């Protein structure tokens, strides 16, 4: 098992968790309100996180899906970082989205080289 595969699996688990949370958690409902995002945007985010997490794992066998999923997460995390800056969250609150964006950019690059 390579570091790449470990990071893919951990990233997928993170997004499976947050996808389910986005769809079901009262705390996430309140967070999306705080972000100024609608209920539909919250649900769409949750579904995209679940699909993307599955795509990351599928990408281990078919790298094209990994490129799409990791690239999508990189964009999603860039938007998340921008939203956090817009609502004036602290750097510490905003940092996870930036870290996940950079990690998913690396995964996109890595999956691309497996094509």
Buried (B, 14 or more C-beta within 10 A) or exposed (E): EEEBEEBBBEBBEBBBEBBBBBBEBEEBBEBBEEBEBEEEEBEEBBEBBBBBBBBBBBBBEEBBBBBBBBBBBBBBBBEBBEBBEEEEBEEEEBEBBBEBBEBBBBBBEBBBEEE
